C-alpha cells in the first residue's frame, strides 16, 4: 500500500474468515475441555484407588464424574448455538 492510498474497509470475506476462526476456537476449546475433564477425573479416581486400595471404584467414579462434566460442557455449548443460522 502506497503512502497516499487510503486504507480499505474490511470486506465480507475478511469478516467471514474472522468469524470462522472464532467458531474454530470455540469448538477446539470445547473439545479440550471434554478431554481434560474426563482425563483429570479418571486420573484422580486412579490416584484414590492406589491411596485407599479401593480398586476399581475410584476409577469408575472418576469416569462417571468426568463424563458428567463433559456432558455439562456440551449442553452449555449447545445452548449458545443459533440453530437458525445452520
N, CA, C and O of each residue as an XYZ file, in Angstrom:
344
protein
N       0.845     -1.159      0.000
C       0.000      0.000      0.000
C       0.900      1.234      0.000
O       1.811      1.354      0.820
N       0.637      2.122     -0.906
C       1.425      3.349     -1.026
C       1.024      4.325      0.077
O      -0.026      4.178      0.703
N       1.867      5.311      0.301
C       1.619      6.269      1.371
C       0.392      7.143      1.123
O      -0.250      7.587      2.075
N       0.061      7.395     -0.138
C      -1.062      8.272     -0.424
C      -2.390      7.526     -0.572
O      -3.414      8.159     -0.829
N      -2.402      6.202     -0.419
C      -3.644      5.430     -0.523
C      -4.361      5.390      0.816
O      -3.734      5.317      1.873
N      -5.676      5.439      0.753
C      -6.486      5.323      1.954
C      -6.673      3.850      2.302
O      -6.788      3.018      1.401
N      -6.706      3.513      3.586
C      -6.964      2.109      3.952
C      -8.380      1.713      3.545
O      -9.319      2.500      3.662
N      -8.513      0.503      3.074
C      -9.798     -0.006      2.625
C     -10.544     -0.636      3.798
O      -9.925     -1.267      4.654
N     -11.858     -0.471      3.847
C     -12.622     -1.147      4.903
C     -12.578     -2.658      4.689
O     -12.394     -3.120      3.562
N     -12.744     -3.421      5.752
C     -12.724     -4.877      5.605
C     -13.847     -5.354      4.693
O     -14.960     -4.829      4.722
N     -13.539     -6.334      3.905
C     -14.542     -6.905      3.011
C     -15.325     -7.990      3.736
O     -14.981     -8.382      4.851
N     -16.373     -8.465      3.095
C     -17.163     -9.549      3.681
C     -16.338    -10.815      3.844
O     -16.540    -11.577      4.789
N     -15.398    -11.042      2.913
C     -14.544    -12.229      3.027
C     -13.688    -12.164      4.284
O     -13.488    -13.177      4.954
N     -13.175    -10.962      4.609
C     -12.374    -10.806      5.833
C     -13.224    -11.075      7.067
O     -12.772    -11.737      8.002
N     -14.444    -10.570      7.075
C     -15.331    -10.777      8.222
C     -15.706    -12.250      8.351
O     -15.771    -12.779      9.461
N     -15.951    -12.912      7.225
C     -16.282    -14.335      7.263
C     -15.114    -15.153      7.784
O     -15.308    -16.093      8.555
N     -13.899    -14.803      7.369
C     -12.717    -15.536      7.825
C     -12.525    -15.370      9.327
O     -12.207    -16.335     10.022
N     -12.718    -14.148      9.835
C     -12.586    -13.926     11.276
C     -13.652    -14.698     12.038
O     -13.382    -15.252     13.104
N     -14.860    -14.735     11.493
C     -15.933    -15.487     12.133
C     -15.642    -16.973     12.177
O     -15.936    -17.643     13.167
N     -15.065    -17.486     11.105
C     -14.729    -18.915     11.071
C     -13.643    -19.242     12.103
O     -13.683    -20.296     12.736
N     -12.674    -18.336     12.268
C     -11.633    -18.574     13.268
C     -12.212    -18.560     14.671
O     -11.784    -19.337     15.523
N     -13.180    -17.687     14.923
C     -13.821    -17.657     16.235
C     -14.584    -18.948     16.501
O     -14.543    -19.490     17.605
N     -15.276    -19.430     15.484
C     -16.021    -20.691     15.632
C     -15.064    -21.849     15.871
O     -15.306    -22.694     16.733
N     -13.967    -21.887     15.101
C     -12.983    -22.957     15.275
C     -12.373    -22.921     16.673
O     -12.171    -23.968     17.288
N     -12.081    -21.728     17.175
C     -11.508    -21.609     18.518
C     -12.498    -22.072     19.576
O     -12.117    -22.726     20.546
N     -13.769    -21.733     19.388
C     -14.795    -22.125     20.360
C     -14.909    -23.652     20.441
O     -14.948    -24.214     21.535
N     -14.962    -24.314     19.298
C     -15.136    -25.764     19.321
C     -13.855    -26.496     19.698
O     -13.916    -27.594     20.252
N     -12.709    -25.915     19.411
C     -11.455    -26.510     19.874
C     -11.372    -26.442     21.397
O     -10.956    -27.402     22.046
N     -11.767    -25.314     21.957
C     -11.776    -25.184     23.415
C     -12.751    -26.181     24.035
O     -12.460    -26.768     25.077
N     -13.900    -26.374     23.402
C     -14.867    -27.343     23.907
C     -14.285    -28.757     23.883
O     -14.436    -29.505     24.849
N     -13.626    -29.120     22.796
C     -13.027    -30.453     22.694
C     -11.959    -30.662     23.760
O     -11.886    -31.728     24.371
N     -11.132    -29.645     23.982
C     -10.103    -29.770     25.012
C     -10.724    -29.868     26.397
O     -10.235    -30.617     27.242
N     -11.792    -29.125     26.638
C     -12.467    -29.184     27.930
C     -13.045    -30.568     28.191
O     -12.962    -31.077     29.309
N     -13.628    -31.173     27.168
C     -14.196    -32.516     27.312
C     -13.091    -33.528     27.614
O     -13.208    -34.321     28.548
N     -12.033    -33.497     26.830
C     -10.944    -34.467     27.005
C     -10.283    -34.310     28.371
O     -10.058    -35.298     29.071
N      -9.973    -33.078     28.748
C      -9.265    -32.871     30.015
C     -10.143    -33.144     31.227
O      -9.646    -33.601     32.257
N     -11.428    -32.875     31.124
C     -12.287    -33.154     32.279
C     -12.378    -34.661     32.532
O     -12.310    -35.103     33.679
N     -12.529    -35.439     31.475
C     -12.583    -36.898     31.650
C     -11.224    -37.421     32.120
O     -11.156    -38.224     33.050
N     -10.153    -36.970     31.483
C      -8.819    -37.465     31.841
C      -8.454    -37.117     33.285
O      -7.909    -37.954     34.004
N      -8.751    -35.899     33.707
C      -8.422    -35.490     35.074
C      -9.215    -36.295     36.103
O      -8.666    -36.732     37.114
N     -10.502    -36.487     35.842
C     -11.327    -37.241     36.797
C     -10.903    -38.707     36.864
O     -10.899    -39.301     37.942
N     -10.553    -39.285     35.736
C     -10.079    -40.678     35.732
C      -8.753    -40.775     36.481
O      -8.543    -41.704     37.261
N      -7.864    -39.817     36.244
C      -6.578    -39.821     36.952
C      -6.787    -39.716     38.460
O      -6.179    -40.458     39.231
N      -7.650    -38.792     38.875
C      -7.913    -38.659     40.315
C      -8.557    -39.916     40.888
O      -8.259    -40.302     42.019
N      -9.427    -40.553     40.129
C     -10.025    -41.804     40.578
C      -8.991    -42.903     40.760
O      -9.040    -43.655     41.734
N      -8.057    -42.994     39.825
C      -6.992    -43.990     39.955
C      -6.076    -43.666     41.131
O      -5.610    -44.563     41.832
N      -5.824    -42.376     41.338
C      -4.997    -41.988     42.479
C      -5.677    -42.388     43.788
O      -5.027    -42.895     44.702
N      -6.997    -42.156     43.873
C      -7.726    -42.562     45.067
C      -7.691    -44.080     45.251
O      -7.566    -44.571     46.373
N      -7.801    -44.817     44.147
C      -7.716    -46.282     44.223
C      -6.379    -46.729     44.801
O      -6.338    -47.611     45.658
N      -5.304    -46.136     44.346
C      -3.977    -46.517     44.846
C      -3.794    -46.100     46.303
O      -3.212    -46.839     47.097
N      -4.286    -44.929     46.645
C      -4.075    -44.415     48.003
C      -4.888    -45.189     49.037
O      -4.390    -45.484     50.123
N      -6.126    -45.516     48.707
C      -7.013    -46.150     49.679
C      -7.323    -47.606     49.363
O      -8.157    -48.219     50.030
N      -6.665    -48.168     48.357
C      -6.830    -49.567     47.962
C      -8.310    -49.912     47.735
O      -8.852    -50.846     48.326
N      -8.935    -49.125     46.861
C     -10.363    -49.312     46.577
C     -10.608    -49.687     45.118
O     -11.693    -49.438     44.593
N      -9.628    -50.273     44.465
C      -9.735    -50.609     43.043
C     -10.974    -51.436     42.789
O     -11.217    -52.357     43.570
N     -11.750    -51.205     41.810
C     -11.798    -50.221     40.726
C     -12.800    -49.101     40.978
O     -13.163    -48.380     40.048
N     -13.251    -48.943     42.217
C     -14.340    -47.998     42.494
C     -13.954    -46.552     42.206
O     -14.751    -45.816     41.624
N     -12.780    -46.133     42.586
C     -12.347    -44.764     42.327
C     -12.272    -44.467     40.846
O     -12.656    -43.388     40.394
N     -11.769    -45.447     40.086
C     -11.687    -45.281     38.632
C     -13.073    -45.048     38.040
O     -13.272    -44.118     37.259
N     -14.015    -45.884     38.409
C     -15.356    -45.768     37.821
C     -16.088    -44.523     38.298
O     -16.859    -43.932     37.542
N     -15.860    -44.126     39.516
C     -16.439    -42.868     39.987
C     -15.833    -41.699     39.200
O     -16.540    -40.760     38.833
N     -14.529    -41.762     38.945
C     -13.878    -40.734     38.132
C     -14.420    -40.691     36.719
O     -14.609    -39.611     36.159
N     -14.676    -41.858     36.132
C     -15.244    -41.915     34.780
C     -16.625    -41.269     34.765
O     -16.930    -40.465     33.884
N     -17.448    -41.617     35.729
C     -18.811    -41.070     35.766
C     -18.789    -39.554     35.966
O     -19.513    -38.832     35.280
N     -17.978    -39.072     36.886
C     -17.902    -37.626     37.128
C     -17.329    -36.918     35.900
O     -17.825    -35.860     35.513
N     -16.297    -37.487     35.285
C     -15.689    -36.877     34.098
C     -16.645    -36.815     32.920
O     -16.725    -35.795     32.235
N     -17.368    -37.897     32.682
C     -18.339    -37.903     31.590
C     -19.482    -36.934     31.899
O     -19.982    -36.261     30.998
N     -19.895    -36.860     33.154
C     -20.924    -35.896     33.537
C     -20.474    -34.465     33.285
O     -21.252    -33.645     32.798
N     -19.221    -34.160     33.615
C     -18.691    -32.815     33.363
C     -18.603    -32.537     31.863
O     -18.860    -31.418     31.419
N     -18.242    -33.555     31.087
C     -18.164    -33.384     29.638
C     -19.545    -33.135     29.040
O     -19.701    -32.279     28.169
N     -20.542    -33.878     29.501
C     -21.911    -33.673     29.008
C     -22.406    -32.286     29.389
O     -23.076    -31.623     28.597
N     -22.082    -31.849     30.590
C     -22.474    -30.495     31.020
C     -21.865    -29.441     30.105
O     -22.532    -28.469     29.751
N     -20.608    -29.622     29.722
C     -19.964    -28.672     28.810
C     -20.637    -28.674     27.443
O     -20.847    -27.621     26.842
N     -20.969    -29.860     26.963
C     -21.634    -29.963     25.658
C     -23.012    -29.315     25.672
O     -23.397    -28.642     24.716
N     -23.745    -29.518     26.746
C     -25.079    -28.919     26.852
C     -24.968    -27.408     26.940
O     -25.746    -26.687     26.315
N     -24.000    -26.924     27.715
C     -23.807    -25.480     27.831
C     -23.472    -24.864     26.469
O     -23.960    -23.782     26.143
N     -22.645    -25.545     25.678
C     -22.300    -25.040     24.347
C     -23.499    -25.119     23.408
O     -23.713    -24.218     22.597
N     -24.278    -26.186     23.514
C     -25.439    -26.344     22.639
C     -26.473    -25.254     22.894
O     -27.200    -24.870     21.978
N     -26.551    -24.755     24.110
C     -27.497    -23.678     24.407
C     -27.104    -22.368     23.744
O     -27.959    -21.515     23.505
N     -25.820    -22.196     23.444
C     -25.370    -20.943     22.841
C     -25.406    -20.966     21.326
O     -25.263    -19.916     20.701
N     -25.592    -22.125     20.716
C     -25.586    -22.235     19.255
C     -26.915    -21.737     18.702
O     -27.983    -22.089     19.203
N     -26.830    -20.917     17.667
C     -28.025    -20.438     16.995
C     -28.335    -21.385     15.837
O     -27.713    -21.289     14.779
N     -29.273    -22.283     16.024
C     -29.569    -23.290     15.012
C     -30.292    -22.724     13.802
O     -30.370    -23.385     12.767
N     -30.820    -21.517     13.914
C     -31.491    -20.908     12.773
C     -30.506    -20.576     11.656
O     -30.883    -20.561     10.484
N     -29.248    -20.311     12.008
C     -28.242    -19.977     11.002
C     -27.684    -21.201     10.306
O     -27.060    -21.071      9.253
N     -27.887    -22.379     10.858
C     -27.330    -23.591     10.257
C     -28.081    -24.032      9.071
O     -27.730    -25.040      8.458
